[in-house]
Amino acid sequence: MQNKFLKKLKATNDQINVVNETEHLNLEGLWDDDTFMCRFKNDEDFSSLEHIFLPPELAALYHTDSKTIEYIYTPLNEEDAIVGRKFNFYFRGDEFEAEFSEPSDALRVLSKGFREKKISSSTNYRNLSKFRDFYIKDDLPNHIQRYFEKKKPISFKVKGNFKGVEENFVEFSKNLNFYLEYYDRRSPFILIYEVDAETENFSVPCYNNSNDYPKTMNVRKLDPVLIDLFEVARVTSNTRMKFLFYFQVLEYCSYYHFSEEFKRKITNIIKRPDLIENSSFYGKLITEEFKDNFKQNDDSAKLEKLIIDFLSIEDIKLEIAENIEYFKKDITFDGGFVISALVGSVQELDNTSKTFLKTVKTNVEKIRNVLVHIRESRENKIILPTTRNTNLLSPYLHLIQRIAEKVALQYE
């Protein structure tokens, strides 16, 4: 027979699965998170969980009886300035009380029962792992016990009329985050995991998808600026920022990329036998050639020339073919921005012209402009920073990464 308190917990959180064993029971699907579970003896006191709602977007517990949301934080040194911080604030006409204090009984129960099931995801086990370690520290190695000396677990609790904000905890938390940092640059911030069931699964194009990894590589030193841009793009987790860093690779290379005609003109000048004797005259000629070159080529034109000069269809065929269903249709982002289809079918990739590369350049550039300037210059349409949009950007992120890599390999 299921514990009456767990029945109420499950009634409020229908994603929870109670698994009964001989001497234990497991709570799975807490916060709709499959990376961990909570394991208890059958005689555990679950009364503190009776009035708990677990918002999937947050590392938090909402106490429906006391109208308090409890954000799970971390063990802190007892002397930390955050410990004991209290303040009141008004939001949408209602007063709320906030404080950093020790966890509720409900959070203590869940923390003690915490067990990892999978490798940690972006939710970081809802911050429960350190709480668990604190509560069982006496059974852990000495160095962990020393780590927790003079520390105590801290939650951030906010109490008030959440009916007034329609229990929209995500909007509430985002607004509160702004003011927390406004008054204290070192303030903890509320972790928010946006849940969106509409995301699609896209393939990750990779030369090694067929397990045909090269046995020998020709590795050469690349431009240090480009290497640093690739490095920061690699370690950045934000998809929008990754896209912009790869675009910066193209901007850098296009700025210093000169046409063959321009290079021929400059070469002809410096080959003149009287160059040294008439250096002032030829210096002016070279200056004029540079002026004309930059005057006739705006940033967009230079980017197009770079891509056409350095890329072939074969260079990016894999990136498009792997997600052909995506590239075959117009993509509408949250915010109204629409990016046009690149190709009608995978067969078309075998019969394309340079016009196709121009279309690729146009789409990549439009996305960049919207990300940087919020909207594309000719449209009042934007790409909102939503989870769905992050997902929708993935195929173009893979595409611009490959374009940037191909250009960097040839750039000198």
N, C-alpha and C positions, 0 to 999 in steps of 0.2 A: 504494500500500500504506500503510495507516494506521500511524503511529508506535506502537511497542509500549507506550510510557509513556501515550500518550493512550488506548490500548485499555484499560489498567488503570484510568485515570481514569474513562472512560465506564462501565466495568463496575461501579464503585462509585457512579456518579452517572448513572443511566440517562436522566435528563432532558436531558443534554448532547447537542448535535448538532454533529458535526465537519463543517464545510463546506470542501471542498478547492477552491482556485483554482489558477491557473497558477503563481504565485510565492508565494502566501500561503495560509494556512488560517485559518478563523475558528472559534472555540469559541462556540457560541450555547446559550442555555438554562442557563447557569451559575446555580446556586442556583434553578433553575426561574424565572428572572427574565428577562423579554423586553425590558427597557428598555435593555440594553447587550449587547455581545459583546466578545470579546478576539480581536484580529487579530495574526497572527504571520507571519514569513517561514517558509518551509518547512523551513529548516535550524535552526530554534530548538531549543535544548536543553530538552526537556520532562521530564527525569529527576526534577526536584523535585516534579512533579505525580503521581508514580506512586502515592503512598500518601495521597492527599487525598480526604476526603469533605466535601461542601459542604452543610451543613444549611440547607434552604430558609427556616427560621424565623429565621435569624441572619445577621449580617454577620460570618461567621467561617469558618475552615478547620479541619477536624479532621484531624490528622496521625495516621493509624492505626498507623504504625510506632512513633512516639515517645509515643503516648497523650497528645497535647497538643492542646488546642483553642486556636486563635489568633483572638481577636476583633480585627477590623480597626478601628483607631482613627483617628489623624490625625497629620500632622506637627506636632511641638511644638518650642518653643524648647529648646535644649540645657540651659538652666538651670532649666527647669520642674521643680517638686518631684515631679511624677508620674514623670518620666524616671528609670528605675533603681529605682523602688519595688518591693520584693520582700516577700512574706510567705507563710507557710504557713497552711493551715486544714484543719479536719477536717469532713467531710460524710458522714453515714450510715456512720460507722466507718472511712472511708478518709482518708488524708492527701493533700492536694494542694499543689503548689507553684505560686505565682502571681508574675508579674513583668510590668512594663511595659518593653518592650525593642524593639530594632529588628526589622523584619519578617523572616520566613523567606524562603528562596530561592523557595519556591512563591508566596508573596504578591508578591514582587518581580516574578516573571515575569508573573503575572496583571495586576498594576498597570500594567506597561509596555505590555501589549497591550490595555488597556481602551479601548473606543470606545463613545460614546453612540449609541443607536439611536432612542430616544424621549425625550420630556420626562420628567424625573425623577419617580418615584412616591414613595410613602411609604418605600420601601426606600432611597432616596437613593443609588442605584447601589452599594449595599453599601459605601459610603465609599471606593470605589476611585478616584474622580475626582481627589481631592487627592493621593493617592499617585502616580497617573499624572503629574500636573502636576509633582510634585517630581522624578520621575525624568527628565523631559524639560525641566526648567526652563531649561537652557542654550539651548534652541531657542525659548523664549518671550520676550515683551516684557520690557523692563528692570524695569518695576514689579512684575511677577510674580517675577522673579529676586530683587528686593529683599525681597519678602514671605517668600521661603524662606531668606533669609540666617540663619545660626545656628539653623536648624531641622533636624530629622531625623524621618523617619517612625517612628511608634511603634505597636506592637501590644500587646494585653494577652493574655499567654499563661498558660494553666493546664494543669499536667501532673499526671496521677494515674491512678488505676484507675477509668476510666469504665464498665467492665463492672459495677462495684459499684453504679452508679446507672442501670444498664440503658441506658446511652448516651442517657438522656433529657435532652438538652441544654437544652431549654426550661425544664423544672422546675429543673434545676441552675442555670441562668442567672438565673431569677427569684429564687431564694433568695440567690444570690451578690449580686445587685443590692441586696437589702435591707441586707446587712452592709457593702457598699462605702459606701453613703450613711450608714449608722449611724455609721461611724468618720470619715467625711469628707464634709461637706455639699457640697463642691465636686468630689467624685469623679466621674470619668466613669462612665456607666452603660451596661450592655449593651443594645443595641437588639434587640428581639424582635418579629418579624413573624409573628403566628399564622396558620397556614395552615389553611383550612377549605373543603373543596370543596362543602359543603352550602348555601352562601349562595345566596339568590335574587336575581334582578334585579327591582327595583321601579322604577316610573315616578316621575319628579320632577314633581309637579303644578305647573304654572306658567300664569299668565294669558296668557303670550306663546307658548304651545305652538303656536298657530295662526298665529304671526307677525303677529298683529293688535296691534301695539304702539300705545298711545295717542299721539296727536299733541299733545294738551294735557292737562296735569295740574293739579289744584287742590292745591297743596302748602301745608300750614300747619304752624306750629310745634307740636310735640308736647311732652308732659310730659318734662322733661330726665331724670328718673329712668328713664322707660320707654326713651328713646332710648339711654341708657347700657347698659341691660339688653340691648336688641337688638344693640347694637354688640359687647358682649362675647360674646353668643351667636354672632354672625356670625364672629368671629375665632377662636373656640374650635373645635378640631378634634375634641374628644371628644364623641361623640353623646350620651352620658348627661348630660354637663354642659350641652350645648345644650338638651336637653329641660328640665332643671331651671331654666335661665335663662328660658326661655319661660314656664314655670309660675310663676316669680317675677313676671313681668309680670301674670299673672292674680291672683296673691295680692295684689299691690300695689293693683291696681284694685278688687278685691273688698272689700278692707278699707275703702276710702273710698267705696264705692258704696252709696248709701242708696235705700231704696224710695221710690216716689212718695208713699205714705201718710206715711212719716216726714218727708219734705221738706214735705209739706202741713202737718203738725202744727207743725213749726218755723216755717214761713212765717206761719201763723196767729198764733203767739205774738209774732213780731217786728212784726206789723202792729197789735198792740194800741195804742190811742192813749195809754194811760198807761204804756207800756213804760219810758220814761225815769224817770218818777216812782216806779214800783214795780220798778225794775231788779233789786233783790234777790230779790223774789218770782218774777219771770219767769226770772231766772237759775237758780233752783232747778228750775222747771218744765222748762227746756231741759236741765238736767243729768239730770233723771229720764228725759226722753225718750231721751237718748243712752244712759243705763244700760239702759233697757228694750230699746232697739234692739240693743245688743251682746249682751245676755243671751239674747235670743230667737233670735239668729242665730250659730251656731258657724261656723267657717271653711268647712266643707263646704257648709253651707246658703247662705252668702254667695257662694261660688263658683258654686253652681247658679243663684242668682238673677242673678248677673252675666252668665252665659252665656245664660240665657233672655232677659234684657232686651236684651242687645247683639247677639245672633246670630240668624240665621235659617238654615234648612236650606240655602238657596241659597248662603250665605256659605262653606259648607264642602263643598258638593256635589262640586266638582271634585276636592278632595283624596281623597274616598272613592271616587269613580267611577274615578279613574285607577288605583287599586289595589284594585278591587272584589273580586277573588279572595281577597285577603288579609283584607279586612274581612268577608267572608262566612263565615269559619271561626274557630273557637277557635284561639288561638295559644299554643303551649306553648314556653316559654323554657327554655334550659339552667338548671337549678336548680329546675325543677318549677312555677314560677309560670305560671298560665294566665289569659289575658285573653279574655273572651267575645266572640263575633262581634257586630259592630255592626248588620249588616243581612243580609237573606236574598238580595237581588238588587238590581241597579242600578235596576230599575223601582220598587222600594220607596221610593227617594229622592224620588220625585214625590208620594208619598202618606204622608208622615210627620207626626207631631204633635210637640208640645213634649216628649213622653216620650222621643223619639229624642235630643233635645239633652241630656236628663238622663242617658241611657245614655252618650253621648259624654263628658259630665262625669265620670261614675263611672269609666269606663275610664281616662281621662287621669289622674284623681286616684289610682287604684289603682297605676298605673305609677309615678307620682311617689313614692308612699309606699314602694314596694318599692325604688326607687333610693336614696331617702334613708335609710330605716330597715333596709335589707337585706331585710327580709321584710314582707309585708302583715300588718297587726296581727292578723288573725283566722286566718292560715295560716302554717305553717312552710315557706313556699315563697319562693324568691328568684329574682332575675335575675342570674345569674353574669356577670362581666365578660369574656365570651368574644366572639370575632369573630362567631360565628353570632348571638349576641344583639344585638350592635351592628347587624348587618344587619336583624334582625327588628324592631328599634325604628324603622327608617327611616320606614315609612308613618305611624306615630304622631308621629314628629318633624315631618314635613311638616304633619300635621293640627294639632298644638298650635301650630306656628309661625303658621299661618293664623288660628287662633282668637285668638292673642295680638295679631296685627296688626289684626284686625277690632275687637277691644276697644280697642286703643290709639288707633285712628283716631277713635273716638267718645268716648273718655274725656276728661273736662274737670274 
